[in-house]
Amino acid sequence: MEGQPMVSYLAGSMNSLVDKLTKLMISRPEIEGLRKDLVNLKNFFHKVAGQHDMNLKVEVWLNLVRELAFDIEDWVDQKPDMGEYQLAIEEEVQPFKDGIEHLFELCERYDIFIGMPTDYPHEPAVAPSQVTVDSRILFGGKNVLVGLEKPTEDLINLLLGNNEMKRTVVCIVGMEGLGKTTLAKEVYEKFQLESQFDCWASIYVGKRPSMRNSLKEILCQVKLCEKERVEPKPNPMYARGPAEDLETLISELREYLGLKRYFILADGLCSIQAWSLISCALPDGNLGSRVLTTTSINGVAKFCSVVYHMEALDEKMSTSLYLKAIGQRECLADCDEAAKNIFKTCGGMPLAITVAAGLLATESGKMPEPKILRRTALSSVDRHSRSEGMMKILLMSFAALSLPLQSCLLYLSVFRENYTIKKDRIIRLWIAEGYIPREDKERRGEEERVEETIGREEGTTRGEESLWETGERYFNELIMRRLIEPVFNYNDDQAVGCTVHSVILDFIKSLSTKGNFVTVGIADLRTNLARRFSLDCYADQDEDGDGTLASIAVHLSVVRSITVLGDIEGMDGRSALTESGEIEGWPVLPFFKLIRVLDLQGTVSLGSHHLEGIGGLVLLKYLGVAETSIDKLPEEIGELEQLETLDLRHTKLSTLPESIVKQKRLAHLLIDYTVKLPSGIQKMRGLEEVSTINVDSEISVLELVELLKNLERLRVLGVRLDRDMSYGEFVGRGFSSSTNLSSLTLYCPYEYLLTYPLCPPPGQLRRFELNISAPILSDQLLLMPPLGNVTHIDIGVVELDQRALHQLGKFPNLIFLKLVSTGMNSQSEGGKSRHAVSVDRGFSCLKVFSFTCGSGGTKLQFSSSAMKELQRLSLKFSAQETLSLYGNFCFGIKHLSSLTRVHVTIDCKSAAALEVKNAVDAIRAVLGKLCRDLTIEFTRTHLMTQSKGDKSISTLEETME
């Protein structure tokens, strides 16, 4: 791509390498010359790393710099003790010095940087740009949408207008980035609430689909429609029973759907073969079933019954979307010239418009490189296609990122399309890869950096408290710039993950491939040796031939990072992680001696034997095997002296090797409470995060207290307490003695809160999660002390009453509340009266509220000005009980003025289909008046009855006013 920004992630690596050489100089002064040469090279590199409009010579030169820096770092990391190399060290260093000299000679010989702007500003070394945070985006606000009303209506008419009883397939076709998926989901959600379909399912197919998993996903979802309660949407990345061939799955689906009227959404079709298999699995009966598909390929669309061509937004709609997205009310004419030209470059593409808006909004009027951006935008107007315009916008947005943030964005290319990337996982990976540099105030000269490195050697990494916060800022800035889509649930007050639009993912994969940043799949291996490699074992068809790491080991001899996705055993019975390809063969991972990051999270069929020999990976800093089937760690894991993060959550482990206590640098130990900790863990003074410790005996109590006392750097802790009351006082004292604890998650019986002071002093914690392990009575809740530093509560209450609700409102810093009410209210309380939630009842800081009413309908009534800060609301109630007890659905949602997202789950048991439909329409109407950009989700549980006399709730909307 002409004018493409150079992949500039090397900046962070250069800084890290200079620090390592500075430390090494203490014992090996012979390398001082190499360090000086490298500093000169680094300073020169920083002047040009983010340069635009690079020619081929510049890109080749920067690639040579990158590879030389990696080679030097590999050499340094493999020689922690230089004693035995005293005579040979100067000989080993000389080739590196010669290489640096050669790079400068190339600059002079080929005039590589003639014409480079002399006033080119240095990129920021650490922090991302100061962004104007839009809380609606960061806390679940709906993406700004325009122009969907008519297309939605048109599609509904195409699907149902002719009352055709044969299966009808409607395909939305158009370029990527037009909003096809958004439109399809809007239509799907409307049909999902209709009673005229027996079951429904929504899948994403994509460019490299696993048709086996796609069909299994459809089968799983349509079966869930008839279950007693709705489970979370299954993740096809995880195993769900024995592998089935396509013929078996097709037969099972056809048999199950044979006598049912279904609605299926198949999003992102990219091949005729994929659609043929899906179509074959969906019976073409006479029951009025409907299928909605999306594709950007006309050849695929023509195989559907009806084709709907989606067009770009016209100028009026584009302007409306643009101004909404940047938060401006004035006309486009009031924007500056650069903004107008960028807007024209978008060509009516909604994705391009929102990314451009993110670029402008986050710069707060200070457009980076204004001359460059104006020149780029102007050159594209009336001269490039919409697709090229989209690329121009992405290039501008990428160029505006700081160097570290560019690296963080490019790293997302290791994941497949439509993959939900968990926030805590990606931030830890960024830290392990070294993309998140330290603050300037933490880099006060070479002497302090040497002390810091020595301190790290002793397990006391100074200044590292800020790395996680910096990672969160990076994550939020990428959201603000619309380069990633946040993923929310109702179990946390912040985004829990993200996805990447397929167009943006293709863009960053292109940059990653060109700069040898990440190699995705065997087919993408080039002549260059891969430094970071991602193996996607998800697809049925292995485009890479022999899809095993052993088959490409020669290309991975200097690999620093490996990510594996999907099922490593695949359909052909061969294992991707063994030397021979046999399932029980010798593991291949120990062959990659230079690896720093090994991310196997969620890998299906991963067993403990795949980790044998891992002790030889002495440079390993990150090991992620969460959500896998491993049940044992090798004892040699204690030999991984550089290991900083060990993620073992949601595995089959029950114990940890005793050798793990030898790891002085381990900072993040992530385990389930079912895992027994080895004795001596309190000696691991470098630990910053431990979750979750099970306290079920006097010995475990003493170990916990000792751990809290000795681990001065411990900041994040999860603890589960059992019901033995004999040692609660000691636990409370332990929490109080921990001076640096900033986040505490406590799973405990209610009795602890009445007997012992379990929480640290007020003001110390930024996050305190309290999970009461069993439902309690309202009278018991009244005795709970008002813990001032509690921020998150998950609790069940039997017979919730007004007093208990008032007690929960007394927690002054509560931002998240998950409340389950079980049991009916006593008739003495009025029976049919709702419990008021008003401004004088507390909850002044609450941002997320999840309320499940097990019986008794919607018990709550939100009064004017109640929960002023509430942004996300989840309600679950029985339609029949609500009508029976209260006669309406008037619970005052209209007063919750700060809402950005609402999820309503309606229990349809014993309710008529018409009642449920009218209830949904009424709730949607009220919420629609509250905020046009509100995200509204509805879910049904239990099957509805088809008729229920003449009873109707068609006037519910009026009662809700």
N, C-alpha and C positions, 0 to 999 in steps of 0.2 A: 504494500500500500504506500503510495507516494505521500511523503510528509509524515510517515508514521513515527511516533515518539519511540526512542530507543528504550528497550527494556532496561530499566535503571536500578533494578533491585541490588546490584552489586555494591551500591554505596554503603549499605549497612554491613556487608561482609568485609569491605575494606577497613571500616572503623574497628570491627571486631578483630581483624587480623593484626592491625597495628597494636591494639591492646595486648594481644597474646605475645607478640614479639617484644613489647616493652617489658612484660613480666619475665620473659625468658632471658632478657639481658642481665638480670640480676645474677644468674648463675653462669651465663654464657655470653660474656662481653664481645665475643668474636662475631656475633650477629648484628652488631651495631650498624655496620655498613649496609646490610640488607634492610634493616629497619629504616634508615634514612632514605634509601632509594625508594622504598615502598611509600613512605610519607610523601615524597615528591610526586610519585605517580598518582597517589590518592588525591592530592591537591589539584593536579592537572585534570584528573578524571572528573572531579566534582564540577569543574567549569563547563563540562560538555555533556554530562550524563543525561540531562534532560533536554538536550538540544532538539529542536524541531527541524524538519526538512533535511534530514541527514542523507548523505549520499552513501553509496555502497562501501566506499573506502572507510568512512567513519564507523559504520556498523561492523565491518570486519575487524577494525582495530579494537573496538570496544569488546568484541567477542574474545579477542586474544588476551586482553587485560583480564577479563573474567576468568578464563581458563587458567591463566598463570596464577591469579590470586587463589583459586581453589587448590591448585597443586601445592602452593606454599603452605596453605592452611592444613591440608592433609598431612604434609611433612611434619609440621609443628605438632599437630594433635597426636601423631603416632610416636612421638619421642618425648614423653613427659619427663623422663630422667635422661639427661644428656651425658651422664658420667662416662659411660663406656664408649661414647662417640667423640671423646675429646680430641683425638688426633684427626678424625675424619670429618668433623663438622664443617671446617672451612671448605673442604672439597665438595661437600654436599650443598653448601650454600651458594657456591660460585655459579652453578647453572641458573639459579634464580636471579642473581644479580645480572648475569649476562642477558637473561630474558627481558629484564626491565630496561636495560640499555638498548636492546634491540627494538623495543617498543618506541622509545624516543627517537631512534634512528629512522624508523618507519614514518613517524610524524614529519620529520624534516625532509626525508627523501621524496615523499609523495604529497607534500603540502596539504596534509590531511585537514588541518583546521584553519586554513586560510579562508577568510570570510566569516569566521565565527564572530558573533556579536561580542565586542569587548565589554559591553555593559550588561551582559547576560546575568541575571540575578541568581545567586546560589539558592538551591532548593532548601527548604527548612530541614534541619538535621534531625528533628525529633517529632514534634507534635504535628498533628494534622491542622489544617487551617481552622481558624476560629469560625465556627458555623453558627448560624442563627437557628436554634433548635425549634422545630415545630412539634410540639408535644403530641399533636394528633397522630402524626406519623409514627413516633417512637412508642406510643402507647396504644396502638391498635386502630387508629383512624383509617377510614376507608380511602382507598386511592381515588383521586379526583377523576370522575368519569363524566363525559358528556356525549350526547348524540346516540344513546343506546335505546331510547324509548321506541322509536319507529322500527329499527331493526328487530328489537325484541318482539314487537307486535307482529311484524311480518313473518318472523320465524314461527310464532305460535299459530298463525293462520296457515302456514305451509304444513305444519305438523298435524293440525286438527281440523283445519277449515273444511276439508272435503269429506270428513267422516268416513274415510276409507278404512275398511276392516282389515285389509291386508297390511302386512308389515310395511311401513313407510320409512325410508331413510333419507334424511335431509343433511346435506353437506354444506358447511360454511367454508368457502374457499377465498383465499386472499394472501397477500404477502405477509411474511412474518413481521410482527410489530404493529399490525393493524388493530389488534384487540379481539381476535377471533375467540381466544380462550375465555376472555372476560365476558363476551357476549354469550357464548355457549353456557357458561356457568350460571349466568342470570336466568336463562331459559330453563336450564336443568333444575335450579332451585324452585322455580315456580311449579314445574311439573311434579317435583318431589313432594310438594304439599297437596297435590290433587289426590282425591280418593279413587280416581278412575283407573289407576294402575296398581297392579298387585305387588310389583317389586321394581327396583331400579338400581342402577350401578353407574359409577363414573370412573373411568380409567384414563391414564395418560400413556400413549404408545411410544412416541418419540422416534429418533433416528436409528437407534440401535436397540430395538425392543427385545425383550424376552417374551415371546408369545405364550410360552407355557405359564409364566407368572401373570401375564395379562389376563389370560382365561381363568386362572385360579382366582385372580382378584375379582373378576365379574361374578364367579360362582360364589365366592365368600360374601360379597355384598348383597346379592339377591337373596341369599339364605338368611342374612341378618335381618332382612325386612320382616321376617316372620318370627324372630326370636322374642323372648320376653323383655329383654332390655338391649339397647344398642351398645355395642362394644366400640372402642376406638377403632378408627379405620385401620385395617391391617396393613402392615408394611411388607410388600412382596420381597424385600431384601432379606427377610428372616424366613427360616424354614417353617413350613406349615404342613408337616406330614411327609410321607414318602414322595419322591419325585415321580410325577406321572407324565406319560407321553402325551403328545398333542391329541392323538386319536381318542384316548381315554377321556381327556378333559372335554373335548368337543361332544362326545357321546353323552357324558354326564350333564353338560349344560343343556343340550337339546332335550334330554329327558326331563330335567327339572323345570325348564321353561315351556315345555310342550303345551300345557293347559293354563298358562298364565299370560296376563297382559303386562308387558314389561316396557320400561323406558331406559335406554342405555345411552350414555355419552361416551364416545371414543374420541378423545382429544389428541391432536398432533399426529395424525396419520401421515406417514412419509413413504409408504410403498404400497403397491397393489397387492403384494403377497400378504402383508400384515392385515389389510382390510379383508382379503379373501378368507383368511382363517377365522377372523372375528365373525364375518357374515355367515360362514358355514356353521358356527356354533350357536347362532341365534335362529330359532325355528321361524320359518316364514308362514305362520298360520293365519287364521282369519279372526283374530281376537283384538285387533286394533293396536298392536304393539308399535312402538316408535323408537327410532334410532337417530341420534344426532351426532354428526362427526365434524371435525375441522381438519383442514389440510391447506398447505400452500402450493400443492402440486395439482394442476388441472387434470393430469392423467389419472390421478386417484379419484378425483371428484366425479368424473364421468361415469364411474361404476355405481354411483348412488342414484336413488330414485329422483331426487330433486336437488338442484344445485343453487345455492344462494351466494352470489358474489358480493363480498364485502368491500366497500370502497373506502378510500381515505377520507378524512374529515374535510369539509369545505372550509373556506376561509373564516366564516363566522364561527363555526364550531371549533376550529383550531384556535382562534383567538380566545374564545371562552375558556377552553381547556388550559391554554398557556397562562392566562391571567390568573385563573384559579390556582393553578399549580405553583405559581410564584407568589401567591398571596397578595395580589394587587387588584384593586378595583378600577383603576383608571384605564383609559383606552390604550390600545397598543401604540397610538400616536405619541403618547406621553413617555414611552420608553426610549432609551438612548439608541443610537444607530446600531451599535453592536448587537443589542438585544433583538432589534427588528430583523437584522440579517440572519441571526441564528434561528429566529422563528421561521423565516422563509426557507432556510435550509431543511427544516423538518419535513416539508412537503406534505403536511396533513397526516403524518404518521403519529399516532398517539404515543407510542413508546419513545420516539425521538423527541416529541414535545415535552414529555414529563422528565426525560433525562436532561434536556436543555434547561428546563425550569429548575431542576435540582442544581445544575451548574451555577445558574445566576443567583438563586436564593442563598446558597451556601457561601458565596463570595461577598454577600452583603454590599453589593454595588462596586466592589473592588475587583474588577475583572482581571484575572491573571493574564499576563502577556497580551494586553489589549490589541496591540498592532497585529500580532500573529493571529489572534482569534478573529479579528475583523477581516484580515486578508483571507483566512481560510473560509469564513462564512461567505464573503463576497464572491470568492472564486467559484463557489458551489451553486450560487443562485442562477436559475435558468440554464444551468449547464450540466447538471448531474441528475441521474434518476433518483427516485425516492430511496432506493436501497443504498446508493452512494451517499445520499444525504444523511441517512441513518449512521453510516460509518463515520462521516465527518463529525457528527455530534458526539459520537462515542470517543473519537480521537481527541476532541477538545476537552471532554470531561476527564479523560484519562490524563491528559497533559496537565490539567489543573491540580491533580493530586500531588501531595508531597511524595518524595521518593519512598519512604517506608510504606506509605499507604498504597502506592502503586504495587509494591511487592505483595502486600496483604491481599489486594484484589486479584492479582495474577495467580496467587496460590489457590484460589477457589476453582481453578481449572482442573484440579485433581479429582473433582467430583463429577458425577454424571449428571445429565440434564434431569430436571424435575426432582433432584435429590434434596431432601430437607437437611440442611447443615446445622447442627446444634451449636448454639453460641459458645457455650463453655468449651466445647471441643475445638472449635476453630481458633479461639483466642489462645488456648494452651498450645496449639500447633504453631501459631504465629510466634509465640514466645520461644518455643523450642527451636524454631528455625532462625531465630535472631532478627526477625523483621521489626520487632518493637524495641527501638533503642532507648537508652536511658535519657532522662531529662538533662538539659544543659547544666542545671545546678548540681547534678550528680557526677559531672565530668569536669572536675576542677583541676585539670592538669595531669600530667603523666604520673606524678608521684602518688596522687590519690588513687589513680586508676590501678597502680601497682598494688597499693594497700587493699583496694577493693577485691582484686583478683586473689590476693593471698587470703583475705578474709573468706572468700568463697571456698577456697581450698579447705578451710577449717570448718566449713559448714555454717558460716554466718554472713550470707550474702547481703551486704549492706545496700540499701536503697532500692531493693527489688520490690518493696511494697507497692510501688507505683506502676509496675508493669501491667498488672491486671486492669487497673483503671485506665491506663493508656490504651490497652486493647479494646476495652469497652467504648472508649471515645472513637477509635478507628471504626469499630463495628457500627456505631450510631452515625458516623459521618457517611459511610457508604449507604446507609439507609436514607439519610437526608438527600444525598445526591441521586437517589433513585437507581443506583447501580445494583442493589440487592433488594429483594422483597422480604420484609420482616414476617416472621411466623409467630403467632400468638396463641396462647391457650388461656384457660381460666384457673391455672395453678400457680401463676406468678404474675407480678405486676409489670414485668418488662418482656420484651421480645425474647423468646426462648431459642430462636434459630432464624434461618433465612433460606430462601431459594434464589436462584439466578435465572433470569429470563433466557430462553434458548438463544436469542440473538446476541445478548451480552456475553453469554457463555462462549459462543462461537468466536466472538471478538477477542476475548481474553485468551482463549486457547490458541488463536492465531498468533497473538503477541508472544505467548509462552513458547510456542514451537519455534518461532523465528529467533528468539533469544536463548533457546535451550534452557529455559527456566523450568518448565515441567514437560515431561514426555508422557503422553497419555496413550497407553496401549502399544503393543508390539509393532503394529503397522506404522506408527509414527516415529519409530527409531530411525535416526539418520546416521550419517557417518560420524557425527559428534557423539562422544560418550555421554550417556544420560547422567545427569546429576540428581534429578528428582524424577521418580517414575511412579505412575499410577496404572495399576492393572485392573481393568473392569471385567470381572467374570460374570457379569449379569446377563449378557445377551445369549440367546440360544445358539446362534450361528457365530462361530469363532472366526472372525475376519482375519485374525492374526496367525492362522495356521496352528502350530503347536503352542497353545496358550499357557506355557509354563515359564516360570522365572529361570529355570535351569537352561531352557533352550536359548535364552538371550543373555546368559551370564557374561559373555564376552563384552556386551554393550553396557553392562552394569558394574564393571570392575571398579568404578570410582563413584558409584551412586551414593548419595548422602541421605536420601529420603525415599521410602517406599510406602505407598498406600494401596491397599487391596480392597476391592468392593465386590459384593455378590457372593456366589457359591463357588468355592475353590475347587470343588469336585466336578462341577459342570454336568452336562448330559452324557459325556462320553466316558465317564467313570475314571478320568485321569485327574490327578491332583496338581494344582498350579504351584504348590509350595513344597514339593518333594523333588529330589534330584533326578529320580528315574521317571517321575510322573505317576508312579504307582501310589495308591492311596496310603499305604502303610510304609512307603519308602523313606529313605533318609532325608531329613529336612534340608532345604536348600538355603534357608535364611542365614546360617552361620558363615556362608561363603562371602557375604557382603561386608567386609571388614571395616569399611569407611562409613557405614551407615550411622546417622545421628537420630533419625526419626523413623519409627516403624509404627504405622497406623493400620491396625487390623480391626478396628471397631466395627461390629455388626457383620463380620465376615462369616458366612454360613459354612458349616462343616469344618471349622477350625478346631483342632484338637490339641491336647497338651503335648503330644509327640512332635508337633510342628515347631515347638519352642526349644526342643533339645539342642544343645550346643550353643545356645544364645549367649553363654558367658564369654564367648570369644569376641563379641561385639563391644569392645571396650570403649568406643566413642559414643555409644547409644545414650541419648538424652531423654527421649520420649518413647514409651512403650504403651500403646493403647490396644487392649484386647477386650474392652467392654462389649457386652451384648453378644458374647460368643459362648461356645460349649466347653471351654477349657475347665478342667476340674483339679488341675495341679500345676504348680509352677516348679521349674527345675531348681534344685538347690544352688546351682551356679549363678542364679540371678544376683546373688550377693557380690559377684565379681564385676558387676556393671558400675564402676566407680563414678562415671559421669552421669548416671541416671538422675533426672530431676523430676520427671512425671511418670507415674505408674497408675494407669486407669484399669481397674479390675471389676468395675461395677456390672451387675446383672450377668454374672457368670455362675458356674457351678462350684466355685472354690469354697472350701470350708476352713482352710488353714493357709498360712503363709510360711514359707521356709524360714528357718531360724537365721539363715545367712543374711536375710534382708536387713538386719539391724546394722550390718557393716557399711551400709550406704550412707556416707556423710552428706552427700549433696542432694539426696532425695528431698524434694520440697512439697510435692503433691502426691499423697497416697489416697487413692479413691477406691473404697471398698464398700461392700454391703455389710449390714450389721451381723449377718450370719457367718462372716469370716472371723475366725479367731486370730487375734494378734499374737505374735511371738513375744516372749518375755524379753525385756531389754529395749523395747521400742522407745522408751524415754531417753535413751542414749542418742537417738537420731535427732540431734539438735538443729539440723537444717530444715525440719518439717515446718511448713507454713500452712498446710491444709491436710486435714484428716477427716474422712467421712466413710462409713458411719461406724462408731465404736459401740459395741453392745456391752452394757453394764448389767451383769446378772449374778454376780457373786461378790463376796467380800474382797477376794483377790483382784478382781477386775476393777473394783472401786479404788483400791489402793494404787493400782497401775494408772488409772485415769488421773487421780490426784497428783501422782508423781509426774505424769506426762504434762499436765497443765502447769506444774511448778517449774519444770526443767526446760520446756520448749518455749524459749523467750520469743521466738519468731512466729509462733503459731497464731494465725489470723482467722482461719476458717475451720470450724469443727462441727461435726454431727454426732449426736449421742442418743442412744436408745436405752431407756431404763425399764426394768421390769417392776413387778409389784412388791418386791421384798423391801420393806420399809426400814430395815435395820441399818442401812448405811446412807440414807438420803442426806443427812446432815453433812457428811464428808464430801459428797458430791457438790453441795451448795458452796462449801468453803473453797473447793477446787476452782469453781467458776469465778469466784470473787478474787482469787489470787492470780488469775491470768490477766496480765496487764495489757497485752496487745491484741486480744481477741476482738475482731470486728464483725464476725458473722457466726452465729450459733443457731443450729437446728436441733431442737429438742423433741424427741418422741417419748412421751411419758404418761403414766397413769395420772388421773386427776388428783389423787390423794397427795402426790408430791407437792403440788402447788399450795396446799393448805397447811403442810407441815414444815417444809424446809424452804429457805431462800435460795432457789435454784439459779437465779439469773445474776449476771455480773452487775456492778454498780451502774445506775442510770447514766446515759451519755457516752458510755464506752462503746456500745454496739451500734453499728449502722444497720444491721439486719439481725433480727431475732425471730426465728420461726418456732412456733409452739404448736405441736400436734398432739391433741388429746386422744389416746389410743382407743377409748370406748365411749359410747354415748353416756351423758350424765343427765341428772334431773335438773330442772330449772332451779329448784331450791339450792342444789349444790353449787350451781354457777354463781349464785348470789354471794357465796362465801369466798369466791376466788379473789385474791388480792389484785388490785389494779397495777399490774406490772408495767411501769411507765416506758420501758424500752422495747416492749414487744411490738414488732412490725407486721408479722404474719401469724394468723391463727387458723387452724383447721380443727373443727370441733363438731361433735354431734350432740344435740340436746333432745331429751325426751320431754314431750309436752311443752314446747316453747311457749313462753308467755311474755307479757309486756315487761315484767321486771327483769327477766333474763336478757331480753333485747337491750334494755337500758344499761344493764351491767356491761355488756360487750361494748357499748358505745363509750364507756369510760376510759378505754385504752387510748391515751392521747396521741400516740404515734402509729396507730394501726393503719396500714395501707392496703392490707390484703386480708379478706375474711372469707373462709369457706365454711358454710354453716349448713348442717343437715338437721332437719327437724323430723322426729319420729314420734308417733303416737298422737292421739286426738286431744284437743283441749278439753278440759273439764267443762261441763255445762254451767258450772257456777260462775264461770268467767264471761258468760254471755253467749258462748257457743258460736254465734254467727258474726261476731265482731272481729275485725282485723286489727293487727297490732300496728300502731302508728310508728313510722320512722320520720322524725321531724328534726328541725335544726337544733332543738334543745335536748335531743337525745344522743348527742355525740356524733361519732364517726366523721369528725371534721377533716381528717386526712385520708380517709378511705378512697382508694383508687380502683380496686377490683373487689367485687362482691359476687360470690357464687352461693346461691340459696337453693337447696333441694327440700321440697316439702313432701315427706314420705306419706303423709295423710292429712286431710283437712283442707285441700285446695290451696290457693294462694293466700297465705295468712298475713302477708305484709301489706301495709298501705303507706306509700311514700307521700309525705306532705310537702308543702311548698318550702323550697330552700333546703330540703334534706340532702345529705351526702353531696355537698357542693362540688367536691373534687372527684366524684366517681366517674371513671372513664369506661370501665368494662363491667357488664352485668350479665350474669348467667342465672336463669330461673328454670326450675323444673317443677311441674305441678300436674295434678290430675284435672283434666277438663271436666269430667263428670262430677267430681267432688266439689270443684269450684262453683259450678253452676248450682249444685244442690244446696250448698251452704250459703253462698253469697248472691247467687242469681245474676252475676255479671263478672266481668274481668277488669273492673275498675280498681287498679292498685297504684295509680298515681305515677306511672313511669314518665308522664309528661313533665314532671317537676325535676327530673334528673337532667339538668341542663348541660352538663359537661360530658355526657356519654359519647363515646366514639364507636362502641361495639356492643351488640346485644345478642345473646344466644338464648332462645326460648325452646325448652324441651317440653312437649306436651304429651302426657300419658293419656293415650286414647282408649284405655280399657273401659268398656261399657258405654262409651260415648258414640253418638251417631256421627257419621261422616260429615253431614252438613253442619253439625255443631262445631266440629273441629275446624272445618274450612272457614266458617264465619268468624270463629275466634281468631284464627290467624289473620284474616283480612282486617279485623278490627284492631288488633295489636299493631299490625303493620301500618295502618292508617295513622294511628296516634304517633308512632315513632317517626313516620315520614314527616309529620308536621314539626317534630322536635328539631331535626337536622337532616338536610338533604344528603349529606355525606356520611351518614351513619351506616355502619355495616350491621345488617340484620340477618341472623341465621335462625332457622327453625328446624327442629328435629322431632319426629314422632316416635313414640314407643308403644308397643302393643298394637294389635289390629283393631280397627274401628268396626262398629256394626254398620250395616248398610242403611238401616232405617230405624227410626225411633219415634214413631207416631208423628204427630204434627208439630212437635215442639221445635221451635226455631229460635235462634239468637241473632237474627239478622239485624236487630237494632242495637247490638252490643256497642257499636262505634259511638252511638249517641250516649250510652251509659258511661263510656270511658271519658267523655269530655268533662 
